[in-house]
Structures are given as structure tokens and as C-alpha cells.
Amino acid sequence: MEISNFWYYTIMVVVILHVIVGFAYLLYKLTPKKIKKNKVKL
């Protein structure tokens, strides 16, 4: 029983998008953040 082209391409698109989103999320988490210095005057 062969898999139809529709399901093959649908699964491939989901996998590729998952990898791209995961890579973008890792880049977002690994980029250094700007530290805001809140000086409290007493």
C-alpha cells in the first residue's frame, strides 16, 4: 500500500516547518539579552 503524494508532502512540510521553528527558537534563546539596570534611589 503506497502513501499518496498529498500525505507525503503534507508530512514533509510539517517536519521542515518544525525544524525551522525549532532552529529559530534556539537562536532566539541563545542570543545575548540586553540587561536593563534599574537603579533604585533611596
Secondary structure, DSSP 4 states (H G I P E B T S, - for coil): -PPPHHHHHHHHHHHHHHHHHHHHHHHHHHSPPPPP--PPP-
